[in-house]
C-alpha cells in the first residue's frame, strides 16, 4: 500500500497550490461566463476571518488582522485536483 509523503510542508504546498488554482479558475469564470445560475454557483464564496488579534508586550504592541480565507467551490475542487496530482507524482 503506497502512501504519500507525511510532511507538513507537502500538505501546505498542496493546499496553497489548490487554493490558488481554484481562485484563478473562479475569477476566470466570473469574467467570461454570462450572468446565470452556473456562474452564481461556481463563483459563490465564503470568507471566514480571524482577527484582529492584538498583542501588547510592554515594549512593543501590534495588531494583526483581520486575516481571511476566500473559499469557493472551485477552490475546493482545485485542492482536490492538486492533492491527486501531487499524490501521483510522489
Phi, psi and omega in degrees: 000113182274131178243155179284173179297143181256044181256136179297324179295325177299310181292323177295319177296320178296317179297315180296314180297319179294316180293321178294317179296315179295321178293321176298315179295322179296316178294322179295315178293322179297329181280320189261334181282143174288164180297115182202178178292324179295318178296317179297320182291312185283336181258000176292134181221155177243137182238093173285142181236155176231124175128182358284146179250123180252145176226127177244109184255025180068318179269321181221146175227145180212160178233130181243126173123182358286145179250128182234156178235119182272110184247126177231174178300317181291331175294318178293322176295321178297321177295317180296316179295317179297322179295314181293324177292314180294324179292325180284334179280327185249000000 
